[in-house]
Amino acid sequence: MKIFFIGAGAGDPELLTIKGQKVLKDCRIVIYAGSLVNPAILKYAEQAEVYNSAGMTLEEVLAMFEKAWREDQNLARIHTGDPSLYGATQEQFDYLTARGIPFEVIPGVSSFSAAAASLKREFTLPDISQTVILTRMAGRTGVPVREKLANLAQHQASMVIFLSVQLIDEVVQELQQGYAETTPATVIYRASWPEQRIITGSLANIAERVKTAGLKNTALILVGDFLHSNYSRSKLYDPDFSHSYRQKQVSADQKAILVVSFGTSYPETRKLTIEACEEEIGRAFPDYELRRAFTSRMIINKLKSRDNMIVDTPGQALQKLKRKGFSTVIVQPLHIIPGHEYHDLLKDVALYRADFTKLLVGKPLLYTEQDYDRLVEALLHQLPVLREDEGIVLAGHGSSHPANASYACLDYVLKGKGQAQVFVANVEGFPEIEQVIDRLIERRIKKVTIVPLMLVAGDHVHHDLVGPAEDSWQTILEEKGFIVRSYLHGLGENSQIRAIYLHKAKEAEDYHDRLSG
């Protein structure tokens, strides 16, 4: 006889291993972990006496082991997922070892694997995360102090949190001590079961969304940039990478990707926004040399005099690439709308069109009809869930260019997607904050959060939007009786916004290749 510990899988009965299925047919006693195990699995044990361990103590389970041993009958102990995770199996293993009762462990598909399969995501992405943390929040079962979520969050690895959704507020509070609040987060209820539910968001709003959905148990919390981020392609299949089965493919074509932004003199927000965008684009184009250009000469001059930091204009950057013999260049702007700066960039590029075999230009954030949907979806992952008396004002830069209409279009799309309490206003252009105030009053909004609709949280954010200046949006709104809060993070901090810019760069390359083909 033998005791078999069988991992039943995440819930879908077809995730039971073939070996587990075969063993069940030969067992005369089955003890399964109650509602956590799909009862459809028990059909493979038609000849067995079946016991639900949900109402049993450990001693009663061990007594059944002894009974099977005495009667020389195989017994299957069915645990949810894989027996090695949160199954309280070690105490059973140790008892059987001490008693000399033979047993075997048959692994199963854990719910964290089933969750990733449902989301069609990989936990271990090149340059994003090569570590997966499986853990839980301390509850009636404690965790070592060194394993507190706040400590584990410092690694910013891919994380799966078991048995903790009922403590979602505390979980988020702990995680935000290591992860940015814009970090993607997903909660999956009963992964792989027919009643599976998926709640997506970010650490800024996932708690509210989970509570609104009424999820209180049997759910996993997944956190990390692996959920929504761009990554480098695997070296295993990269033509520029050699291994024992394939040699590197050599190309004489020199390629560069030039990332162009207005720029900022604030080093902290530059790192979180502009540099974050550049790094993701660079990782996605490993055979391209990454270059930077700013369009603001004022910022370029300030950085040079203050920090001895040299940044090229787009024209200077293209001139240098020409001199160094580059044949292919992709220029990807980090502009929000196709306004004056974007068209000035196109003029710069036109001057060098004949100097490169391929000189391609990607589009700004808002260009096609689909771009508005993508932007709204990205924003909803970072914006909080609003109560009836709360509103958000997205603060754009604005422009005298006809493309300024993009902001009114965005406002229209937001309303069409049910975001009636989210408004768009511009620092320099229509609609202005005064027009939005009238709409806030109409909606009986009392609390307003100002959110920059700008790549970086730079001068405009710190001087025009918030602060005590008499013409700042904060002052204007407070004088009208609103309670004002601010969210001082540029769009570049949002991983989904960065993904859109990367998509634009790839789109430029793909479009040219289709035309050439």
Secondary structure, DSSP 4 states (H G I P E B T S, - for coil): --EEEEE-BSS-GGGS-HHHHHHHHH-SEEEE-GGGS-GGGGGGGTTSEEEEGGG--HHHHHHHHHHHHHTT--EEEEESB-TTSSS--HHHHHHHHHHT--EEEE----HHHHHHHHHT--S-BTTTBS-EEEEE--SSS---GGG-HHHHHTT--EEEEES-GGGHHHHHHHHTTTS-TTSEEEEEESTTSTT-EEEEEETTTHHHHHHHHT--SSEEEEESGGGS---PPPGGG-TT--BTTBPPPP----EEEEEEE---S-HHHHHHTHHHHHHHHHHH-TTSEEEEEES-HHHHHHHHHHH----B-HHHHHHHHHHTT--EEEEEE--SSSSHHHHHHHHHHHHTGGGSSEEEE---SS-SHHHHHHHHHHHHTTSPPPPTTEEEEEEE---SSGGGHHHHHHHHHHHHTT-TTEEEEESSSSSPHHHHHHHHHHTT--EEEEEE-SSS--HIIIIIISSS-TTSHHHHHHHTT-EEEE----GGG-HHHHHHHHHHHHHHHHHHHHHH-
